[in-house]
Amino acid sequence: MTLDFTNSFAEQLNVLIDKALESERQSDKPRTYLGGSRLGVTCQRALQFEYLNQPKDEGQEFSGQLLRIFAAGHVFEDLAITWLKKAGVELHTRKPDGYPFGFYVAGGRIRGHVDGIITSAQAELGLSFPMIWECKSLNSKSWNETASKGLAKTKPIYAAQVATYQAYMEGSIEGICRNPALFTAINKDTAELYHELIPFNGQLAQDMSDKAVRVITACESGEWLPRISRDRNHYECKLCPWQERCWGGAA
C-alpha cells in the first residue's frame, strides 16, 4: 500500500498532533501562584490576569505549534546539560529527593524552579560555587542579538528571572547570590552556544519582589493595577493575550 504524502495528508496529521497536545495542555491544573520567571513582564495588569487564571482572548490559548516549540526547548536544555557535564561541569538538576530545585515564598503565592545548580567545574574557568544555571533555546536572530549585546539589554525578562532566582534561592542554598549565575543560550538553528556570567543584581531582585507583592495584593483586594499604556495599540498591548478582556471593560 502506498501512502500519498500530499500537503493535505500532512496538514491532517499535524492537526491531529496539535489537537492532542492542546487537549493535554487543557487537562493541566491551572497555576495557583505567580511564577518567578514571569516577574520581568512589564505590565502589572497582565500579571494579574495570569495570577488570577483569567481566560485569554479567543484564539490566544497556546497552540499546538507553540506547545511543540516548548517541548523542543526542553530537548535542547537536556542536550546542554549533557554537554556541560561532559566538559567537567558538576551540574545538578534535581535534589536528592528527585524534585527540582526551587523556591516557595509568600505562602506559596510566589514560586519558581531553577534549571540547575552548579557545584564545581574545571579550575581554569575561574568560577565560584554554588551558582545557578539557566538555559534558553533561541532562534538565530534572537541568539545573535543576545550573544552580541548581553542578556540584560536583549532579554530583560530573563535577566529579571535570574536575579529573582538568585535572591530567593539564597534561603535554601547559602551563598548562591554571592556568585554569578551561568546563563546558557543555544542557537536552535546552528547549535551554537553562548554562555554569560550574570552577577547578582540585588536592586533588580528587590524590584521584582516588590512588583510581585503589588500584583498579589491588588488581586486579593479586587483592585486592577494600571495598564502599561493608555493606548491599546501599544505594541505590548497588541501582543497581550488578554487585550480584549483588558480594554473591553472586563478589567
C-alpha positions in Angstrom: 0.0 0.0 0.0 1.4 3.4 -1.0 0.6 6.4 1.0 0.1 9.7 -0.8 2.1 12.2 1.2 0.4 15.3 -0.1 0.0 18.6 1.7 -3.5 17.6 2.6 -2.3 14.5 4.3 0.4 16.3 6.2 -1.9 19.0 7.3 -4.4 16.5 8.6 -1.8 14.6 10.5 -0.5 17.9 12.0 -4.0 18.8 13.1 -4.3 15.5 14.9 -0.9 16.1 16.6 -1.8 19.6 17.7 -5.2 18.7 18.9 -3.7 16.0 21.1 -1.1 18.5 22.5 -3.8 21.1 23.1 -6.1 18.6 24.8 -3.2 17.5 27.1 -2.4 21.1 27.9 -6.1 21.8 28.8 -6.0 18.9 31.3 -3.1 20.5 33.3 -4.1 22.0 36.6 -4.0 25.9 36.5 -1.3 27.6 38.4 -2.3 29.0 41.8 0.8 31.2 42.1 2.9 33.9 40.4 5.9 32.3 38.7 9.2 33.8 39.4 10.1 33.5 35.7 7.3 35.9 34.8 8.1 38.8 37.1 10.0 40.6 34.4 6.8 41.1 32.4 6.4 44.9 32.3 2.6 45.2 32.5 1.5 44.5 36.1 -2.1 44.1 34.9 -1.1 41.3 32.6 0.5 39.6 35.6 -2.8 40.0 37.4 -4.7 38.2 34.6 -2.1 35.5 34.7 -2.1 35.1 38.5 -5.9 35.0 38.6 -6.1 32.5 35.7 -8.3 34.7 33.7 -9.3 33.2 30.3 -7.3 34.5 27.4 -8.9 36.2 24.5 -10.4 33.9 21.8 -7.6 32.3 19.7 -4.9 33.3 22.3 -4.6 30.0 24.1 -1.4 28.0 23.5 -1.5 26.5 20.0 -0.2 23.1 19.2 2.7 24.6 17.3 3.7 26.7 20.3 3.5 23.7 22.6 5.8 21.9 20.2 8.2 24.8 20.4 8.1 24.5 24.2 8.8 20.7 24.0 11.7 21.3 21.7 13.2 23.8 24.2 13.2 21.1 26.8 15.1 18.8 24.4 17.7 21.5 23.8 18.1 22.0 27.6 18.7 18.3 28.1 21.4 18.4 25.4 23.1 21.4 27.1 23.1 19.6 30.4 24.8 16.6 28.8 27.4 18.8 27.0 28.2 20.7 30.2 28.7 17.6 32.2 31.0 16.1 29.5 33.0 19.3 29.9 33.5 18.6 33.6 30.8 20.9 35.0 29.1 19.4 38.1 25.5 20.3 37.3 22.6 19.1 39.4 19.0 19.4 38.1 17.3 17.5 40.9 17.6 17.4 44.6 18.3 14.0 46.3 14.5 13.6 46.8 14.0 13.8 43.0 12.3 17.2 43.0 13.7 20.2 41.1 15.5 23.0 42.9 13.2 25.9 43.5 11.7 28.3 46.0 8.3 28.7 47.6 7.6 32.0 49.3 4.7 34.2 50.4 2.7 31.2 51.5 3.3 29.6 48.1 1.9 32.5 46.1 5.3 33.1 44.5 7.3 30.1 43.3 9.9 29.2 40.8 12.1 26.3 39.7 15.7 26.7 38.5 17.2 24.8 35.6 20.1 23.6 37.7 22.7 24.3 40.4 26.4 24.1 39.5 28.7 23.0 42.4 32.1 22.6 40.6 33.8 22.9 37.3 37.3 22.9 35.7 39.6 25.2 37.7 40.7 27.1 34.6 37.2 28.5 34.2 37.7 30.5 37.5 34.1 30.1 38.7 32.8 30.3 42.2 30.2 28.0 43.7 27.4 27.3 44.2 25.9 29.0 41.2 22.5 29.0 39.4 22.3 27.7 35.9 19.6 28.9 33.5 19.2 27.8 29.9 17.2 29.1 26.9 17.0 28.0 23.3 16.7 30.9 20.8 16.3 31.3 17.1 19.3 32.7 15.2 18.2 36.3 15.2 17.5 36.3 18.9 20.6 34.3 19.7 22.9 36.6 17.7 21.4 39.7 19.4 21.9 38.2 22.9 25.4 37.0 22.1 26.4 40.4 20.9 24.7 42.7 23.4 24.2 40.5 26.5 21.2 39.2 28.4 20.2 42.4 30.3 19.8 44.5 27.2 18.2 42.0 25.0 16.2 39.7 27.3 15.2 41.8 30.4 12.5 39.2 31.4 15.2 36.5 31.6 17.6 38.9 33.4 14.8 39.5 36.0 14.2 35.8 36.3 17.9 35.1 37.1 18.1 37.9 39.7 14.8 36.7 41.3 16.0 33.1 41.4 19.4 34.1 42.9 17.7 36.1 45.6 15.0 33.6 46.6 17.3 30.5 46.3 19.6 32.0 49.0 17.2 30.8 51.6 17.9 27.1 50.7 21.4 27.3 49.2 23.6 29.6 51.2 25.9 31.8 49.3 24.3 31.3 45.9 23.5 35.0 45.4 27.2 35.9 46.0 28.2 34.0 42.9 27.3 34.9 39.3 24.7 32.7 37.7 25.6 31.0 34.4 23.2 31.7 31.6 23.4 29.4 28.6 21.7 30.1 25.3 21.5 27.6 22.4 21.0 28.6 18.8 18.2 26.3 17.7 19.2 26.8 14.1 23.0 26.3 14.3 23.6 24.6 17.7 26.0 27.5 18.7 26.3 28.1 22.4 26.5 31.4 24.2 27.4 31.5 27.9 27.2 34.6 30.1 28.1 35.0 33.8 25.3 37.1 35.5 26.4 38.8 38.7 23.6 39.2 41.3 21.6 42.4 40.7 20.1 43.0 44.2 18.2 46.1 43.1 16.6 44.2 40.2 15.7 41.3 42.5 14.1 43.7 45.0 12.2 45.5 42.3 10.8 42.1 41.1 9.9 41.1 44.6 8.1 44.5 45.2 6.2 44.0 41.9 5.1 40.5 43.0 3.7 41.9 46.2 1.9 44.7 44.4 0.3 42.3 42.0 -0.8 39.7 44.6 -2.0 42.4 47.0 -4.1 44.1 44.2 -5.6 40.8 43.2 -6.6 39.9 46.7 -8.2 43.3 47.2 -10.0 43.3 43.9 -8.0 46.2 42.5 -6.8 46.5 38.9 -3.3 47.9 38.5 -2.7 50.4 35.7 -2.0 49.2 32.2 1.4 49.6 30.8 0.0 52.1 28.3 -3.0 54.4 27.7 -3.1 53.3 24.1 -4.5 49.8 23.3 -2.4 49.9 20.1 0.8 50.0 22.2 3.0 47.1 20.8 2.9 45.2 24.1 -0.9 45.6 24.4 -1.3 44.3 20.8 0.7 41.2 21.7 -1.1 40.6 25.0 -3.3 37.5 25.1 -5.8 39.5 27.4 -6.0 42.6 25.2 -9.8 42.4 24.6 -10.5 41.5 28.2 -8.4 44.3 29.5 -9.6 47.1 27.1 -13.1 45.8 26.6 -14.2 46.8 30.1 -13.8 43.5 31.9 -11.0 44.9 33.9 
